[in-house]
Amino acid sequence: MSQIHRDSLADNPWADAALVEAESLTDITNQQLQKWQRNLEEIMFLLPGNTFCSEGYATSPLKIGVHSHTQLGYRSAYLLAASDQIIMTIFQAHHYGLISLKERKAWLHRVSHQIRCIFSIAQRYHSLPVTRQDIASNNANAQQAIKQLGKLDRAILLGTRRSRYSPPVNAESIRLLKSAFKCLSHQAEATKLMGPDDQQ
């Protein structure tokens, strides 16, 4: 996430798009993990009322220091910790015979898949030296980025759709982009008004 954030600071709109995707997925994952935790707690409540079961815990917990340059990096770490707690509950439910081996495997798969989706954003991200001003001028950097990464939604380009964790958008770049889009719009209108002979 740190590289994506650095590129966003440098006015790379593809980085902004990646941050939007990451934020959306962390929000979805957070809600999903909370739902699964509630579902597992309901399963644990199937134990008889006079039965006491200790909570699951790791006999040799791994302690890892976490340092991130971005808020989304920390949010991803929080979700990883939450998923670890859910996984312990899954093993506990299986140990006490509340879910089958097949159900345990299914639970573990869906939790791990949800977490991998978040980290795959950073893995898939390809950093290129391109800015909004490159796109406004349609130079070689912009053309190369579009060729490799594809076109972006105009709301991303103009900064109207951004992650709440994104750095401030470059106002001058937005001004140049709006001007460039306006020129393209005028050219398109002029082309429509031209007759076949005029376009030759």
Backbone bond lengths (Angstrom), bond angles and torsions (degrees), N, CA, C in turn:
res aa  C-N    CA-C-N  psi(-1)  N-CA   C-N-CA  omega(-1)  CA-C   N-CA-C  phi
1 M - - - 1.458 - - 1.528 111.71 -
2 S 1.336 116.27 -26.82 1.466 119.51 -176.81 1.523 111.44 -63.05
3 Q 1.355 116.82 -42.29 1.464 120.23 179.65 1.526 110.70 -64.86
4 I 1.310 116.37 -40.76 1.466 120.11 178.55 1.522 110.12 -61.98
5 H 1.323 116.71 -42.62 1.465 120.95 179.86 1.523 110.84 -65.25
6 R 1.335 117.14 -40.44 1.476 120.14 178.16 1.521 110.81 -63.22
7 D 1.328 116.61 -41.08 1.463 119.79 178.73 1.526 110.93 -66.59
8 S 1.315 116.82 -36.10 1.465 120.13 176.89 1.526 110.53 -64.10
9 L 1.322 116.25 -40.51 1.469 120.52 175.76 1.522 111.34 -60.13
10 A 1.342 115.58 -32.18 1.465 120.95 -179.74 1.525 112.11 -85.15
11 D 1.346 117.79 9.83 1.467 123.59 175.29 1.528 112.92 74.72
12 N 1.324 116.32 31.28 1.464 121.08 176.19 1.533 108.45 -87.75
13 P 1.337 118.38 113.00 1.467 119.76 -175.79 1.527 113.70 -69.59
14 W 1.342 117.86 -25.09 1.464 119.90 176.86 1.526 110.31 -68.15
15 A 1.324 116.12 -32.37 1.465 119.91 174.18 1.527 109.88 -66.48
16 D 1.332 116.45 -39.63 1.467 120.04 177.68 1.527 110.63 -61.82
17 A 1.344 116.33 -39.65 1.464 120.43 178.30 1.528 110.81 -63.98
18 A 1.331 116.19 -38.90 1.468 120.39 178.66 1.526 111.02 -66.14
19 L 1.333 117.03 -37.46 1.464 120.47 178.35 1.531 111.23 -67.19
20 V 1.325 116.36 -38.02 1.470 120.25 176.68 1.529 109.80 -61.75
21 E 1.339 115.53 -44.85 1.469 120.12 179.38 1.527 110.89 -63.63
22 A 1.338 116.16 -43.08 1.466 120.45 -178.95 1.526 111.32 -64.30
23 E 1.333 116.51 -42.96 1.467 119.56 179.58 1.522 111.06 -63.20
24 S 1.331 116.06 -44.94 1.460 120.43 -179.84 1.526 110.82 -60.26
25 L 1.329 115.64 -43.16 1.460 119.50 -177.39 1.527 112.24 -71.19
26 T 1.333 117.34 -35.44 1.467 118.75 177.12 1.531 110.73 -67.51
27 D 1.324 116.85 -36.38 1.472 119.91 176.56 1.532 110.70 -64.11
28 I 1.336 115.39 -45.85 1.468 120.39 179.91 1.525 110.69 -63.21
29 T 1.339 115.54 -43.97 1.464 120.19 -178.83 1.519 111.50 -64.72
30 N 1.323 116.66 -40.55 1.464 120.53 178.29 1.531 111.04 -59.57
31 Q 1.324 116.07 -45.52 1.464 120.57 178.63 1.528 111.15 -64.81
32 Q 1.343 115.61 -40.42 1.458 119.76 -178.20 1.527 111.72 -67.15
33 L 1.336 116.41 -42.40 1.461 119.92 179.11 1.528 111.46 -63.74
34 Q 1.325 116.47 -39.58 1.469 119.63 177.24 1.531 111.08 -63.05
35 K 1.329 115.77 -40.77 1.467 120.27 178.50 1.525 110.44 -63.59
36 W 1.332 116.86 -45.72 1.464 120.40 -179.78 1.529 111.53 -64.02
37 Q 1.338 115.79 -38.36 1.463 118.80 178.48 1.529 110.54 -61.87
38 R 1.334 116.19 -41.59 1.473 119.98 177.78 1.536 110.77 -64.21
39 N 1.342 115.79 -41.05 1.466 119.92 179.14 1.527 111.42 -61.52
40 L 1.332 115.64 -42.02 1.462 119.79 -179.89 1.527 111.61 -69.03
41 E 1.321 115.88 -36.09 1.469 119.22 177.03 1.530 110.53 -63.79
42 E 1.339 116.53 -36.61 1.465 120.19 176.87 1.527 110.51 -64.95
43 I 1.333 115.91 -37.50 1.468 119.70 177.21 1.525 110.34 -64.68
44 M 1.335 116.61 -42.38 1.465 120.55 179.92 1.530 111.23 -64.36
45 F 1.333 117.27 -27.27 1.465 121.18 179.36 1.528 112.25 -71.43
46 L 1.356 116.50 -8.15 1.459 120.05 178.40 1.525 111.81 -71.45
47 L 1.336 116.11 -14.29 1.462 119.62 176.00 1.529 109.88 -64.00
48 P 1.328 118.18 146.55 1.470 120.24 177.38 1.522 111.41 -55.62
49 G 1.310 116.25 147.57 1.460 121.28 -175.17 1.510 114.28 -60.45
50 N 1.326 117.43 -28.37 1.465 120.18 -178.66 1.526 112.65 -93.20
51 T 1.352 115.48 12.82 1.468 120.33 179.42 1.515 109.85 -101.13
52 F 1.312 116.80 131.65 1.466 120.86 177.46 1.521 109.26 -111.17
53 C 1.316 115.63 128.90 1.464 121.25 177.40 1.521 108.54 -125.38
54 S 1.296 115.39 130.06 1.462 118.98 177.93 1.517 110.02 -70.22
55 E 1.312 116.37 153.83 1.460 120.94 179.04 1.522 109.78 -72.82
56 G 1.338 114.58 149.55 1.453 119.04 178.96 1.519 111.04 -72.10
57 Y 1.300 115.54 145.15 1.461 120.31 177.62 1.520 109.05 -153.68
58 A 1.321 115.65 157.62 1.463 121.06 179.79 1.520 109.42 -83.14
59 T 1.338 116.60 131.26 1.466 120.22 179.54 1.524 111.26 -70.53
60 S 1.338 115.76 -29.78 1.472 120.43 177.88 1.524 108.29 -131.75
61 P 1.330 117.49 74.48 1.470 119.81 -176.38 1.521 112.10 -62.55
62 L 1.321 114.39 139.51 1.460 120.99 178.44 1.522 108.52 -93.05
63 K 1.306 116.58 120.82 1.459 121.16 179.63 1.526 109.16 -101.22
64 I 1.316 115.19 121.47 1.462 121.02 -177.79 1.523 108.91 -124.21
65 G 1.316 116.49 126.34 1.458 120.23 175.08 1.519 110.48 -73.48
66 V 1.301 116.56 137.07 1.466 121.00 -178.37 1.518 109.58 -117.72
67 H 1.326 115.73 125.56 1.464 120.93 173.87 1.518 108.16 -136.72
68 S 1.294 116.05 126.36 1.458 120.83 -179.75 1.521 109.87 -132.43
69 H 1.324 115.68 150.48 1.464 120.92 176.28 1.533 111.25 -88.50
70 T 1.339 116.37 -3.00 1.462 119.50 -175.14 1.524 111.37 -132.78
71 Q 1.327 114.90 153.90 1.462 120.56 176.71 1.525 111.08 -66.39
72 L 1.340 116.65 -37.91 1.460 119.75 -180.00 1.523 111.27 -67.47
73 G 1.331 116.52 -29.32 1.452 119.95 175.12 1.518 111.06 -63.59
74 Y 1.326 115.80 -44.10 1.465 120.01 177.55 1.528 111.27 -66.69
75 R 1.327 116.97 -40.72 1.462 119.82 179.31 1.527 110.85 -61.69
76 S 1.325 116.52 -37.57 1.464 120.57 177.66 1.523 110.63 -64.76
77 A 1.334 115.83 -39.13 1.468 120.19 178.39 1.529 110.76 -65.58
78 Y 1.336 116.61 -38.99 1.466 120.07 178.01 1.532 110.72 -62.16
79 L 1.330 115.53 -40.93 1.461 119.76 -179.50 1.524 111.04 -67.61
80 L 1.321 115.93 -35.19 1.464 119.72 176.92 1.529 110.14 -63.18
81 A 1.328 116.37 -41.45 1.469 120.65 177.78 1.531 110.91 -65.64
82 A 1.331 116.21 -40.12 1.472 120.06 178.90 1.523 111.03 -64.53
83 S 1.335 116.13 -39.56 1.464 119.65 179.20 1.525 110.96 -66.01
84 D 1.323 116.82 -33.99 1.464 120.76 177.65 1.531 110.66 -62.60
85 Q 1.319 116.22 -40.71 1.464 120.52 178.15 1.526 110.91 -64.85
86 I 1.328 116.00 -40.48 1.464 120.36 178.72 1.525 110.70 -64.07
87 I 1.332 115.84 -42.16 1.469 120.04 -179.79 1.529 110.90 -61.84
88 M 1.330 117.21 -39.26 1.467 119.57 176.74 1.528 111.01 -62.93
89 T 1.339 116.35 -37.68 1.465 120.04 178.08 1.525 110.79 -66.76
90 I 1.339 116.25 -37.20 1.467 120.61 177.81 1.528 110.55 -61.12
91 F 1.330 116.17 -47.80 1.463 120.08 179.24 1.531 111.21 -63.57
92 Q 1.326 115.42 -36.70 1.460 119.61 179.20 1.531 110.65 -65.14
93 A 1.340 116.25 -44.88 1.466 120.61 179.59 1.524 110.86 -61.83
94 H 1.326 116.62 -38.93 1.467 119.70 178.12 1.527 110.85 -69.26
95 H 1.315 116.64 -41.05 1.467 121.30 -179.11 1.530 111.45 -59.35
96 Y 1.332 116.48 -38.49 1.463 120.56 -178.54 1.532 112.68 -88.64
97 G 1.329 116.78 7.56 1.460 120.57 175.03 1.507 115.31 78.02
98 L 1.327 117.19 20.02 1.469 120.61 -178.81 1.521 112.61 -88.30
99 I 1.315 117.23 -20.88 1.465 121.65 173.74 1.525 107.90 -135.55
100 S 1.327 115.90 153.41 1.464 121.03 -179.35 1.523 110.95 -81.90
101 L 1.324 116.18 172.02 1.463 120.72 176.84 1.526 110.53 -62.05
102 K 1.338 115.78 -39.89 1.464 120.39 178.61 1.527 110.51 -62.86
103 E 1.321 116.40 -42.81 1.467 120.52 178.89 1.525 110.76 -66.45
104 R 1.323 116.46 -38.63 1.466 119.54 177.99 1.520 110.57 -60.80
105 K 1.330 116.69 -45.72 1.465 120.66 179.24 1.525 111.05 -61.15
106 A 1.331 116.39 -41.13 1.472 120.37 179.87 1.524 110.88 -64.43
107 W 1.330 116.82 -43.13 1.464 120.97 177.87 1.530 110.89 -61.10
108 L 1.323 116.44 -48.22 1.467 120.50 -178.48 1.523 111.09 -61.98
109 H 1.329 115.98 -37.84 1.469 119.81 -179.44 1.520 111.15 -65.14
110 R 1.324 116.98 -47.06 1.466 118.90 -176.17 1.533 111.93 -68.10
111 V 1.328 117.25 -35.58 1.469 119.62 178.58 1.527 110.56 -68.76
112 S 1.335 116.70 -47.82 1.466 119.84 -178.58 1.526 111.45 -65.61
113 H 1.331 116.73 -36.21 1.470 120.11 178.45 1.525 110.92 -64.04
114 Q 1.320 116.75 -41.82 1.465 120.78 -179.76 1.523 111.13 -62.32
115 I 1.334 117.12 -40.69 1.460 121.05 179.75 1.525 111.02 -70.83
116 R 1.326 116.86 -40.87 1.474 120.01 -179.81 1.518 111.41 -61.96
117 C 1.320 116.93 -33.19 1.471 120.24 -179.47 1.524 111.15 -59.39
118 I 1.332 116.70 -38.45 1.467 120.22 -179.96 1.521 110.75 -65.96
119 F 1.320 116.01 -49.50 1.461 119.54 -176.14 1.529 112.25 -72.17
120 S 1.335 117.04 -19.05 1.464 119.45 177.82 1.524 111.61 -69.77
121 I 1.337 117.56 -22.25 1.466 120.25 177.93 1.521 110.07 -61.72
122 A 1.331 116.04 -46.61 1.467 120.38 178.76 1.519 111.01 -66.86
123 Q 1.331 117.47 -35.33 1.458 120.91 -179.44 1.523 111.53 -69.88
124 R 1.336 116.43 -36.35 1.467 120.61 -178.66 1.523 112.57 -79.87
125 Y 1.314 116.64 -20.34 1.463 120.20 -174.61 1.527 110.76 -65.28
126 H 1.335 115.28 133.58 1.465 121.57 179.27 1.528 108.73 -117.69
127 S 1.309 116.16 115.05 1.466 120.96 -176.91 1.523 111.22 -81.57
128 L 1.326 115.58 127.77 1.465 121.82 176.00 1.526 109.02 -131.32
129 P 1.332 117.26 146.44 1.472 120.50 179.31 1.528 111.47 -78.65
130 V 1.320 116.63 78.57 1.460 121.02 -178.35 1.521 109.14 -137.24
131 T 1.333 116.02 144.93 1.462 121.68 -179.78 1.528 110.28 -128.91
132 R 1.315 115.70 172.05 1.460 120.08 176.31 1.529 111.06 -63.44
133 Q 1.321 116.64 -33.64 1.461 119.13 179.08 1.523 110.77 -67.06
134 D 1.336 117.62 -31.60 1.466 120.52 173.66 1.522 110.02 -62.58
135 I 1.330 115.85 -41.97 1.462 120.23 -179.63 1.526 110.39 -67.24
136 A 1.320 116.64 -39.80 1.466 120.48 179.13 1.523 111.21 -60.79
137 S 1.332 116.69 -37.02 1.464 120.57 179.96 1.526 112.06 -91.46
138 N 1.341 116.84 -6.05 1.467 122.71 179.46 1.531 111.52 52.49
139 N 1.325 115.73 47.03 1.463 119.67 -178.43 1.531 111.18 -86.36
140 A 1.333 115.28 -173.11 1.468 120.82 -175.75 1.528 112.25 -62.04
141 N 1.328 116.78 -38.20 1.468 119.83 179.01 1.527 111.22 -61.32
142 A 1.328 115.14 -43.09 1.464 119.99 -179.74 1.523 111.05 -65.99
143 Q 1.325 116.75 -44.91 1.460 120.64 -178.97 1.525 111.70 -63.78
144 Q 1.346 116.11 -38.58 1.459 120.34 178.52 1.534 110.91 -66.15
145 A 1.332 115.93 -41.61 1.466 120.27 179.89 1.526 111.03 -64.49
146 I 1.326 116.72 -43.60 1.465 120.68 179.12 1.523 110.46 -63.72
147 K 1.331 116.04 -39.17 1.465 120.47 179.54 1.528 111.27 -64.22
148 Q 1.338 116.72 -42.16 1.462 120.80 -176.28 1.527 113.46 -84.37
149 L 1.326 116.45 -36.92 1.462 120.14 -170.91 1.526 114.25 -109.58
150 G 1.337 116.44 -12.77 1.453 119.64 -179.35 1.526 112.57 89.38
151 K 1.322 116.12 167.83 1.459 121.16 -179.33 1.522 110.72 -76.57
152 L 1.326 114.39 153.74 1.463 121.26 -179.46 1.523 111.33 -106.32
153 D 1.307 115.42 154.44 1.454 121.69 173.04 1.532 109.27 -62.92
154 R 1.318 116.69 138.94 1.466 119.96 -177.13 1.531 111.81 -61.58
155 A 1.322 117.49 -32.69 1.470 120.41 178.78 1.527 111.15 -63.21
156 I 1.330 117.04 -34.42 1.467 121.02 175.66 1.519 109.35 -68.02
157 L 1.328 116.21 -46.82 1.465 120.82 -178.37 1.523 111.64 -60.13
158 L 1.322 116.62 -41.93 1.465 120.57 -176.33 1.529 112.78 -86.91
159 G 1.315 116.57 1.34 1.464 120.15 174.53 1.512 115.32 76.63
160 T 1.337 117.73 11.43 1.464 119.66 179.10 1.527 111.56 -84.04
161 R 1.308 116.12 -17.80 1.465 121.33 174.89 1.524 108.07 -120.07
162 R 1.332 115.42 106.96 1.462 120.76 -176.57 1.521 110.21 -141.85
163 S 1.320 114.22 156.96 1.462 119.33 172.17 1.520 108.76 -69.26
164 R 1.318 117.11 146.76 1.466 119.78 176.88 1.525 110.93 -70.68
165 Y 1.329 117.24 -7.30 1.462 121.26 177.37 1.529 112.09 -104.68
166 S 1.330 117.40 4.37 1.464 121.03 178.97 1.518 110.82 -74.73
167 P 1.339 117.38 148.92 1.465 119.62 172.98 1.527 109.63 -67.77
168 P 1.334 118.79 162.46 1.468 121.24 -179.46 1.526 111.68 -57.77
169 V 1.316 115.38 141.39 1.456 120.04 179.57 1.525 110.06 -74.86
170 N 1.329 116.69 151.28 1.461 122.79 -179.54 1.533 109.48 -77.02
171 A 1.319 117.22 112.09 1.469 122.00 -175.02 1.525 112.04 -62.85
172 E 1.328 117.53 -38.83 1.463 120.79 -179.73 1.525 110.60 -65.26
173 S 1.318 116.78 -38.89 1.465 120.59 178.56 1.526 110.82 -63.86
174 I 1.323 116.26 -40.28 1.464 120.11 178.85 1.525 110.39 -64.48
175 R 1.327 116.88 -40.26 1.467 120.92 178.70 1.522 110.33 -61.53
176 L 1.335 116.80 -44.86 1.463 121.15 -179.64 1.526 111.41 -65.67
177 L 1.326 116.51 -39.73 1.463 119.88 178.94 1.523 111.79 -64.99
178 K 1.325 116.37 -43.77 1.466 119.91 178.96 1.519 110.80 -60.94
179 S 1.321 115.85 -39.97 1.458 120.61 178.20 1.525 110.61 -64.55
180 A 1.345 116.35 -41.96 1.463 120.65 179.68 1.525 110.84 -65.45
181 F 1.331 117.55 -42.61 1.463 121.19 178.84 1.530 111.03 -64.39
182 K 1.331 116.10 -36.08 1.462 120.56 179.29 1.520 110.46 -65.35
183 C 1.324 116.55 -41.87 1.468 121.10 178.19 1.526 110.85 -63.40
184 L 1.338 116.59 -42.71 1.461 120.57 178.89 1.519 111.08 -63.46
185 S 1.333 116.43 -37.44 1.457 120.75 179.18 1.523 110.81 -65.38
186 H 1.346 116.20 -42.40 1.467 120.45 178.39 1.525 110.50 -64.34
187 Q 1.329 117.07 -39.93 1.463 120.66 179.40 1.524 110.99 -64.31
188 A 1.339 115.97 -39.81 1.462 119.94 179.31 1.525 110.79 -65.19
189 E 1.336 116.53 -41.27 1.460 120.42 178.79 1.520 110.71 -65.05
190 A 1.325 116.18 -39.74 1.465 120.38 179.77 1.521 110.55 -64.87
191 T 1.330 117.11 -38.08 1.459 121.45 179.45 1.522 110.84 -64.58
192 K 1.343 116.86 -38.29 1.460 120.96 178.81 1.526 111.44 -64.13
193 L 1.344 116.24 -35.05 1.462 120.96 -176.69 1.520 112.64 -79.09
194 M 1.335 115.89 -18.67 1.464 119.88 -178.31 1.521 110.76 -75.40
195 G 1.322 115.68 141.68 1.453 119.94 175.21 1.517 110.59 -80.54
196 P 1.345 117.19 170.69 1.464 120.79 -179.86 1.525 112.77 -56.52
197 D 1.347 116.70 -39.20 1.461 119.90 -179.46 1.520 111.26 -67.07
198 D 1.338 117.09 -35.78 1.466 121.33 -178.70 1.521 111.57 -67.98
199 Q 1.368 116.93 -31.23 1.455 120.75 -175.65 1.518 112.51 -80.79
200 Q 1.352 117.37 -12.75 1.463 119.92 179.92 1.524 111.02 -74.06
